[in-house]
Amino acid sequence: MGRPDIGDARIMVVLPAALMRLFPGCERQPAVAAATVGEMVDALDVRWPGMRDRLCDSRPRVRAHINIFVDGERATLETPLRPGAEVFVMTAISGG
């Protein structure tokens, strides 16, 4: 059968300030309907075209310098999302 309707399965995304600066009008905490992290990325890209390219590489996978956490656990594009999940998108911190 087809995929279940996700129309009401909204999740809250928290985006980093560095990403918001690249997309004028971008919300800090948008709510989107998505059943997986990949669908969340697609929904963000519909609102702010080009965001997928900032979050994912060409394989597609989450870029090496981006971390996505779902309810406190590191996630991949295949990670399922429950309605009401909290998703944090973070830029990796490096130094030396």
CORJORA-V610134 format. One record per residue. N is the residue number from 1. RES is the residue in one letter. SS is DSSP state (a for helix, b for strand, c for the rest). Layout:
# CORJORA-V610134
N,RES,SS  N,RES,SS
This chain:
# CORJORA-V610134
1,M,c  2,G,c  3,R,c  4,P,c  5,D,c  6,I,c  7,G,c  8,D,c  9,A,c  10,R,b  11,I,b  12,M,b  13,V,b  14,V,b  15,L,c  16,P,c  17,A,a  18,A,a  19,L,a  20,M,a  21,R,a  22,L,a  23,F,c  24,P,c  25,G,c  26,C,c  27,E,c  28,R,c  29,Q,c  30,P,c  31,A,b  32,V,b  33,A,b  34,A,c  35,A,c  36,T,b  37,V,a  38,G,a  39,E,a  40,M,a  41,V,a  42,D,a  43,A,a  44,L,a  45,D,a  46,V,a  47,R,a  48,W,c  49,P,c  50,G,c  51,M,a  52,R,a  53,D,a  54,R,a  55,L,a  56,C,b  57,D,c  58,S,c  59,R,c  60,P,c  61,R,c  62,V,b  63,R,c  64,A,c  65,H,c  66,I,b  67,N,b  68,I,b  69,F,b  70,V,b  71,D,c  72,G,c  73,E,b  74,R,b  75,A,c  76,T,c  77,L,c  78,E,c  79,T,c  80,P,b  81,L,c  82,R,c  83,P,c  84,G,c  85,A,c  86,E,b  87,V,b  88,F,b  89,V,b  90,M,b  91,T,b  92,A,c  93,I,c  94,S,c  95,G,c  96,G,c
